[in-house]
């Protein structure tokens, strides 16, 4: 047998199966490769898009390339309505990239923009440079550099002759002048220092003149004037602590006063209305009768009204002080003097509160201090209290007058009852003369203070008479027999 080298036999079923499997794998690789290539070609394929100003598509607006996904990639041109190129350059991932030019409507160069990274979809430079030209399209107007859409690096401005008028650089958003601008800046700074020195000297002089006047107004409690002067002084010398401290002191006083005014006025109104309502609840007019010659009877009369809106049966319920006053004048015999006094004093107190409230509101002012707007009432608290006190005291006096008048009536009735039980004819006769005198003086209502004095004297006299009914008055009545005048009678009884 002839010898053969050891080799793989390429025959039989095993060999054929391996070959079929290998062919299948190669076929799959080929299909996958073709698919990936097709997808890559499709993704990076460019489509030219054209937009027009008109429906007839005669005036092109812009033309640009997009990929299969509609993203701007490739060249871009925008036109004016007259056909001239307005801007052109390359796009990448929907934003401008590289060098772009933008023109005026007449076609002359307006901008050259360098996009180091893709710009925004409205053609703003994120990272790069802008060179702007005057309308001649040749002379540079300014050069600006950007980083993260902020000015960064060299910055220059030129006049229409191409001469640099301003230059510098931006570092971390802060402008630093260089070159000609640095020179001008230094000159301006020196001039500004000199100007500020002159202003400071002038302000210091004015400050010295204002402070004494402000202090004088403060001592006189003219806080409004003082505040204005201290504020002027503080504006002149902002680093001075003294006027600021005085302003704070005045503001603290004003804020306390403003709170006092709002609370006090409301409290006084409420208490006055409630008190008058309670006090007048028992007020009644006197019974006044007149003989009627037609009926031959004494009939009770009504007081005459002042006008159709005013009922003089109850003048103390009138809304207007003028109506109440006219009722008292027109019908003097219908009202007790203390009723007139309390009603008149109530209306005066109410008016005083109203007048003072208006004065307080009129004094409203505001000032901006320490970056805060302060609004308050500048009205003097002491003046307010003084003006209120007069009306308030008179109202309280009128109420005291009522108490004395009621006590007077009570004492008169007591004497009548005592005399009915234990008649002292001479004493009662002489007492009646004095009583009539007191009543005449009181009913004349000379003034609030005079009425109080009359009632005090009358009650003192009446109480003395009351005490005499519990003693032997024979000797006293002998003395009264010769007394002719009211003063003589009072002198004997009060002795």
Secondary structure, DSSP 8 states (H G I E B T S, - for coil): -----------SHHHHHHHHHHHHHHHHHHHHHHHHHHHHHHHT--EEEEEESSTTS-SEEEEEEE-TTS-EEEEEEEE-TTS-EEEEEEEETTEEEEEEEEE-TTS-EEEEEEESS---TT---SSEEEEEE-TTSSSEEEEEEEETTEEEEEEEEE-TTS-EEEEEEEETTEEEE-HHHHHHHHHHHHHHHHHHHHHHHHHHHHHHHHHHHHHHHHHTT-HHHHHHHHHHHHHHSTT-HHHHHHHHHHHHHHHHHHHHHHHHHHHHHHHHHHHHHHHGGG------EEEETTTTEEEE-----SSTT--GGGGGG-SSHHHHHHHHHHTGGGS-HHHHHHHHHHHHHHHHHHHHHHHHHHTEEEEEETTEEEEEE---HHHHHHHHHHHHHHHHHHHHHHHHHHHHHHHHHHHHHHHHHS--HHHHHHHHHHHHHHHHHHHTT--HHHHHHHHHHHHHHHHHHHHHTTS--HHHHHHHHT--SHHHHHHHHH-
